[in-house]
C-alpha cells in the first residue's frame, strides 16, 4: 500500500476537552509514534485558554473553543457542538476530560462511536472525586475505565479497565497519579482497537474481536505501582 493510501484509511477523530489534556497528549504521542492509525481532525474545548489547546496547537491540530457559558441552555450548546463536530466528519469522538453532562440527543447521535475515560473501576464511583471515595470506602483496588458513551452518566458499556492497588499511605493525590499513568496506556489502546475495526458496541454491550466482553470489559492489572 502506498503512503498516500495508508494515510487515507486512518480513522478521523475529534477530541473534546475541558482542561489540561493529558489524555489528549497520550493520543498525540501515539499518532506521532506510529502506534495509532488515526488522524486527530480537531480538538474542541468548552473552556478557553486551557493547556489542552496548547498541546493540540503544538502538534499542528486544528483547535476550537465553544464556550458553554455563551449558550442559553444545555440543549443549545449540544446542538452547536454536534454541528461543529460533524463538520470534521469524524468516525470517532473521544472525550478526554470533557466536563459536561451531555443531553440524550447528543449521546444518541454518536452512539457506538463516542468514547469516554473515567477514573474508577466502573460501575463503582460514577461521578466526581473518585479517588477519595475509593479510599474512604476502604477499597483495596482502584483504577480507570474506558467506556462507550450512552445517555447514562458514566454508565455506557465498559471497554477496558486498568486496576491499581490502593496503598496504605495513599491520599487522593498519590492515588490519582498512579491511576492517571494507566489512563495514558488504556485510552490509546481502546482508540486503536476501534480504529482497527476490532471494537464496537453491539446491543448495548462491548464487542472485541467478535466476542462480547463481561460487564467490566477487558482487564489489565497494573504491575507498576
C-alpha positions as CSV (number, residue, x, y, z in Angstrom):
1,X,0.0,0.0,0.0
2,X,1.3,3.4,-0.9
3,X,1.9,6.0,1.8
4,X,-1.0,8.1,0.5
5,X,-3.3,5.2,0.6
6,X,-2.2,4.3,4.1
7,X,-2.9,7.8,5.3
8,X,-6.3,7.7,3.5
9,X,-7.6,4.8,5.7
10,X,-6.7,6.5,9.0
11,X,-9.8,7.0,11.2
12,X,-10.7,10.6,11.7
13,X,-11.1,11.5,15.4
14,X,-12.4,14.6,17.1
15,X,-11.3,15.1,20.7
16,X,-13.3,17.1,23.3
17,X,-11.5,18.6,26.3
18,X,-12.1,20.9,29.2
19,X,-8.7,21.2,30.8
20,X,-5.1,20.1,30.7
21,X,-5.4,17.4,28.1
22,X,-3.1,14.8,29.4
23,X,-5.1,12.0,27.8
24,X,-5.1,14.0,24.6
25,X,-1.3,14.1,24.8
26,X,-1.2,10.3,25.1
27,X,-3.2,10.1,21.8
28,X,-1.0,12.7,20.1
29,X,2.1,10.8,21.2
30,X,0.5,7.5,19.9
31,X,0.0,9.1,16.5
32,X,3.5,10.6,16.4
33,X,5.0,7.3,17.3
34,X,3.1,5.4,14.6
35,X,1.1,3.3,17.1
36,X,-2.3,4.9,16.5
37,X,-3.8,4.6,13.0
38,X,-5.8,7.8,13.4
39,X,-5.9,11.4,12.3
40,X,-6.9,13.8,15.1
41,X,-9.0,16.1,12.9
42,X,-9.8,18.7,15.6
43,X,-9.6,19.4,19.3
44,X,-12.6,21.2,20.7
45,X,-12.7,22.8,24.2
46,X,-15.7,24.2,26.1
47,X,-13.3,26.3,28.1
48,X,-10.9,28.9,26.7
49,X,-7.2,29.0,27.3
50,X,-6.7,25.6,28.7
51,X,-3.5,23.6,28.4
52,X,-5.1,21.0,26.1
53,X,-5.5,23.6,23.4
54,X,-1.8,24.4,23.6
55,X,-0.9,20.7,23.4
56,X,-3.0,20.4,20.2
57,X,-1.6,23.6,18.6
58,X,1.9,22.4,19.2
59,X,1.0,19.2,17.4
60,X,-0.4,21.1,14.4
61,X,-4.0,20.0,15.2
62,X,-6.9,22.5,14.5
63,X,-8.5,23.8,17.7
64,X,-11.8,25.5,18.5
65,X,-13.3,26.9,21.7
66,X,-17.0,26.5,22.1
67,X,-17.7,28.2,25.5
68,X,-20.8,26.6,27.1
69,X,-21.3,29.9,29.0
70,X,-22.3,31.6,25.8
71,X,-25.4,29.4,25.4
72,X,-28.8,29.8,27.0
73,X,-29.3,26.1,27.6
74,X,-27.5,22.7,27.6
75,X,-29.6,21.7,24.6
76,X,-28.5,24.8,22.6
77,X,-24.8,24.1,23.4
78,X,-25.1,20.5,22.4
79,X,-26.8,21.3,19.1
80,X,-24.0,23.7,18.2
81,X,-21.3,21.2,19.4
82,X,-22.8,18.5,17.2
83,X,-22.8,20.8,14.2
84,X,-19.1,21.8,14.9
85,X,-18.0,18.1,15.4
86,X,-19.8,16.9,12.3
87,X,-18.1,19.5,10.1
88,X,-15.0,17.4,10.5
89,X,-16.8,14.1,9.5
90,X,-15.2,12.0,12.3
91,X,-15.5,8.3,12.6
92,X,-15.0,8.6,16.4
93,X,-15.5,11.2,19.1
94,X,-13.2,11.0,22.1
95,X,-14.0,12.7,25.4
96,X,-10.7,13.4,27.1
97,X,-11.5,15.2,30.4
98,X,-14.6,16.8,28.8
99,X,-16.5,18.0,31.9
100,X,-20.0,18.3,30.5
101,X,-23.2,16.3,31.1
102,X,-24.4,15.5,27.6
103,X,-28.0,15.5,26.5
104,X,-29.6,12.3,25.4
105,X,-30.0,13.7,21.8
106,X,-26.2,14.3,21.7
107,X,-25.3,10.8,23.0
108,X,-27.8,9.1,20.7
109,X,-26.3,11.0,17.7
110,X,-22.8,9.5,18.4
111,X,-24.0,6.2,19.9
112,X,-21.4,3.5,19.3
113,X,-18.8,6.0,18.1
114,X,-18.0,8.0,21.2
115,X,-15.7,7.0,24.0
116,X,-15.0,8.4,27.5
117,X,-12.5,7.7,30.2
118,X,-13.5,7.7,33.8
119,X,-11.1,7.4,36.8
120,X,-12.7,4.4,38.6
121,X,-13.5,0.8,38.1
122,X,-17.0,1.3,36.8
123,X,-19.7,0.7,37.8
124,X,-18.1,1.8,41.1
125,X,-17.8,5.5,41.8
126,X,-19.6,7.2,38.9
127,X,-19.3,10.9,39.0
128,X,-16.7,13.1,40.7
129,X,-14.0,12.7,43.5
130,X,-13.5,9.1,42.7
131,X,-10.0,8.7,44.3
132,X,-11.1,10.0,47.7
133,X,-14.3,8.0,47.5
134,X,-12.3,4.8,46.8
135,X,-10.0,5.5,49.8
136,X,-13.0,6.3,52.1
137,X,-14.8,3.1,51.1
138,X,-11.7,1.0,52.1
139,X,-11.2,-0.3,48.6
140,X,-8.1,-2.5,48.1
141,X,-8.0,-1.7,44.3
142,X,-9.0,1.3,42.3
143,X,-8.4,2.2,38.7
144,X,-9.7,3.6,35.4
145,X,-12.3,2.6,32.8
146,X,-12.7,3.4,29.1
147,X,-16.3,3.0,28.0
148,X,-18.8,3.8,25.2
149,X,-20.9,6.9,26.0
150,X,-24.6,6.5,26.4
151,X,-27.3,8.7,27.9
152,X,-26.5,7.4,31.4
153,X,-23.7,9.3,33.0
154,X,-20.6,7.1,33.2
155,X,-22.9,4.2,32.5
156,X,-22.1,3.0,29.0
157,X,-20.7,-0.4,28.3
158,X,-17.1,-0.7,29.6
159,X,-14.4,-1.5,27.1
160,X,-11.2,-1.8,29.2
161,X,-10.1,-1.3,32.8
162,X,-6.7,-1.0,34.4
163,X,-6.6,-1.8,38.1
164,X,-4.1,-0.4,40.6
165,X,-3.7,-1.3,44.3
166,X,-4.8,1.2,46.9
167,X,-1.8,1.5,49.3
168,X,-1.9,2.2,53.0
169,X,-0.2,5.5,52.6
170,X,-2.3,6.7,49.7
171,X,-4.1,10.0,49.7
172,X,-6.3,11.1,46.8
173,X,-3.4,12.9,45.1
174,X,-1.0,9.9,45.2
175,X,-3.7,7.5,44.0
176,X,-4.7,9.8,41.2
177,X,-1.1,9.9,39.9
178,X,-0.9,6.2,39.6
179,X,-4.3,5.9,38.0
180,X,-3.5,8.6,35.5
181,X,-0.4,6.7,34.4
182,X,-2.7,3.9,33.4
183,X,-5.2,6.2,31.7
184,X,-2.4,7.1,29.3
185,X,-2.0,3.4,28.5
186,X,-5.6,2.2,28.1
187,X,-7.1,5.1,26.3
188,X,-4.8,4.9,23.2
189,X,-5.3,1.1,23.3
190,X,-9.1,1.4,23.1
191,X,-8.9,4.0,20.4
192,X,-6.5,1.7,18.5
193,X,-8.9,-1.2,18.8
194,X,-11.7,1.0,17.4
195,X,-9.6,2.3,14.5
196,X,-8.6,-1.2,13.6
197,X,-12.2,-2.4,13.5
198,X,-11.8,-4.8,16.4
199,X,-14.1,-2.8,18.8
200,X,-17.8,-2.0,18.5
201,X,-20.9,-1.6,20.6
202,X,-23.5,-4.4,19.9
203,X,-26.9,-4.3,21.5
204,X,-25.6,-2.2,24.4
205,X,-22.6,-4.4,25.1
206,X,-18.9,-4.2,24.2
207,X,-17.7,-6.5,21.4
208,X,-14.0,-7.0,21.0
209,X,-12.5,-9.3,18.3
210,X,-16.0,-10.7,17.7
211,X,-16.6,-11.6,21.3
212,X,-18.9,-9.9,23.8
213,X,-17.0,-8.7,26.9
214,X,-18.2,-9.0,30.5
215,X,-19.6,-6.0,32.3
216,X,-16.2,-4.8,33.5
217,X,-14.6,-5.1,30.0
218,X,-11.1,-6.2,29.2
219,X,-9.0,-6.3,32.3
220,X,-5.4,-5.0,32.8
221,X,-3.6,-5.4,36.1
222,X,-1.1,-2.7,36.5
223,X,2.1,-4.2,38.0
224,X,4.0,-0.9,38.1
225,X,2.8,1.0,41.2
